């Protein structure tokens, strides 16, 4: 499927999430906006992720998406996500095209409620990570998840599971992994691909 058709399909699939009821308890949380950047790279459509440095006060060394808590000058949570992506990855707002909002997800190790927004990075634009905010920039082709080239595990709880994605520089788990899994599920519906089943594990990385 051509990339433009895939992205438009994703836009429609994301729009269909608007009326979905959250399975999480969202009360009493601090709202944060995060971007899920998609970029056309040499190996096809890529999703950009970051590994946070060990100097961070919260979520140090975690593999995540660029983002942070809302600040008084932000217009809304999308504005928060775009500002944070500029600060962390040097990607200007005008170089990011929002496709829509994924489901909000609470973090397990803090009081944040992550509001994720899928954005497309303008062709020819490259991220320039800020050393104080980003230890490693991860550029992972979406195809690699479906081809089984990315480790995909899950911790099973009563009635639900929590995904884990394993990369060379570390593992993505918790809220960020739920966000990525939702994106990949939507992509599967648009592209006709099938995401491999996760390998069940009893190792809980956030404990």
C-alpha positions in Angstrom: 0.0 0.0 0.0 1.4 3.5 -0.9 2.6 5.5 2.1 0.1 8.3 1.6 -2.8 5.8 1.5 -1.4 4.1 4.7 -1.2 7.5 6.5 -4.7 8.5 5.5 -6.0 5.1 6.6 -4.3 5.6 9.9 -5.9 9.1 10.2 -9.3 7.5 9.8 -8.6 4.6 12.2 -7.3 7.0 14.8 -10.5 9.2 14.4 -12.5 6.1 15.2 -11.0 5.9 18.7 -12.8 9.1 19.8 -15.8 7.4 21.3 -14.0 4.4 22.8 -14.4 4.1 26.5 -11.1 3.9 28.5 -10.3 0.8 30.4 -8.2 2.8 32.8 -9.1 4.9 35.9 -8.0 8.4 34.8 -9.0 10.4 37.8 -6.4 12.3 39.9 -3.7 12.3 37.2 -1.3 14.9 35.9 -1.9 15.4 32.2 1.1 15.1 29.8 1.2 15.4 26.1 3.4 13.0 24.0 4.1 12.8 20.3 4.4 9.5 18.4 6.4 10.6 15.4 6.2 8.7 12.1 8.9 9.3 9.5 9.6 7.9 6.1 13.2 6.5 6.3 15.4 4.4 4.0 13.7 1.3 5.3 10.1 2.5 4.9 7.8 4.1 7.5 9.6 4.4 10.9 8.4 5.2 14.4 10.8 7.5 16.4 11.3 6.8 20.1 13.8 7.9 22.7 15.8 6.5 25.6 15.8 9.0 28.4 19.2 9.7 30.2 19.9 8.5 33.7 19.9 12.1 35.0 16.2 12.5 34.7 14.2 13.0 37.9 11.4 10.7 36.7 11.4 7.9 34.2 15.2 7.9 33.9 16.7 5.5 31.3 13.2 4.5 30.1 12.4 4.0 26.4 9.5 6.3 25.6 8.1 8.9 23.2 9.0 12.6 23.4 6.7 14.6 25.7 6.1 16.0 29.1 3.6 17.7 31.4 1.5 20.7 30.3 2.8 24.2 31.0 0.8 27.4 31.5 1.6 28.7 28.0 0.4 25.6 26.2 -2.8 26.0 24.2 -3.8 22.4 24.7 -2.2 18.9 25.1 -1.3 18.7 21.4 0.5 22.0 21.8 2.3 20.5 24.8 3.3 17.4 22.8 4.6 19.5 19.9 6.6 21.9 22.2 8.2 18.9 24.0 9.1 17.3 20.7 10.8 20.5 19.6 12.7 20.7 22.9 13.8 17.0 22.9 14.2 16.2 19.2 14.6 19.6 17.5 11.6 19.0 15.3 9.8 22.2 14.5 6.0 22.4 14.8 5.7 23.3 11.1 7.5 20.0 10.2 5.0 17.9 12.1 1.6 17.0 10.7 -0.8 15.6 13.4 -2.9 12.6 12.4 -4.9 12.4 15.6 -5.0 11.3 19.2 -4.6 7.8 20.5 -6.1 6.6 23.8 -4.8 8.3 27.0 -2.9 5.9 29.2 -1.8 6.3 32.9 1.8 5.6 33.9 2.4 2.9 36.5 5.4 4.5 38.2 4.2 8.1 38.5 1.0 10.1 38.5 1.1 11.1 34.8 -1.7 10.5 32.3 -0.2 10.4 28.9 -2.2 11.9 26.0 -0.5 10.6 22.8 -0.7 12.3 19.4 0.5 10.6 16.2 2.4 13.0 14.0 4.1 12.7 10.6 7.5 14.2 10.3 7.9 16.2 7.0 10.0 14.4 4.4 13.6 15.5 4.5 13.5 16.7 8.1 15.9 15.0 10.5 15.6 14.9 14.3 18.5 16.6 16.3 18.2 15.1 19.8 19.0 17.3 22.8 21.7 15.6 24.8 20.2 16.6 28.2 16.8 15.1 27.3 17.7 12.2 25.0 20.4 9.5 25.5 19.5 7.6 22.3 17.2 8.2 19.4 15.6 5.0 18.2 14.4 4.8 14.6 12.5 1.6 14.1 10.8 0.6 10.8 7.2 -0.3 11.4 7.7 -3.4 9.2 10.2 -4.8 11.7 7.4 -5.3 14.4 5.3 -7.3 12.0 8.3 -9.3 10.7 9.2 -10.4 14.2 12.5 -8.5 14.2 11.6 -6.7 17.4 11.2 -8.6 20.7 7.5 -8.5 21.8 6.6 -9.8 25.2 3.7 -9.3 27.6 3.0 -9.6 31.3 -0.4 -11.2 31.8 -2.7 -9.9 34.5 -6.3 -10.8 35.3 -8.3 -9.9 32.2 -5.6 -7.9 30.5 -1.9 -7.8 29.5 0.9 -5.2 29.5 3.1 -5.3 26.5 6.9 -5.0 26.4 9.0 -4.2 23.3 12.7 -5.1 23.4 15.3 -2.9 21.5 19.1 -3.0 21.5 19.3 -0.1 23.9 16.6 -1.2 26.3 12.9 -2.2 26.7 9.8 -0.1 26.3 7.1 -1.0 28.8 4.2 0.4 30.7 2.2 3.4 29.3 4.6 4.0 26.4 4.3 0.3 25.3 0.5 0.4 25.4 0.6 3.5 23.2 2.9 1.8 20.7 0.8 -1.4 20.7 -2.3 0.6 19.9 -0.6 2.3 17.0 0.6 -1.1 15.7 -2.9 -2.6 16.0 -4.3 0.3 14.0 -1.6 0.0 11.4 -2.4 -3.7 11.1 -6.0 -3.0 10.4 -5.1 -0.5 7.7 -2.4 -2.5 6.0 -3.8 -6.0 6.4 -0.7 -7.1 8.3 -0.8 -9.3 11.4 1.2 -8.5 14.5 2.8 -11.6 16.0 1.5 -12.7 19.4 3.6 -11.6 22.3 5.6 -14.0 24.4 4.2 -14.2 27.9 6.6 -13.4 30.7 6.3 -13.1 34.5 9.1 -10.4 34.6 7.6 -7.1 35.5 10.2 -4.4 34.4 8.6 -1.5 36.3 8.8 -3.1 39.7 
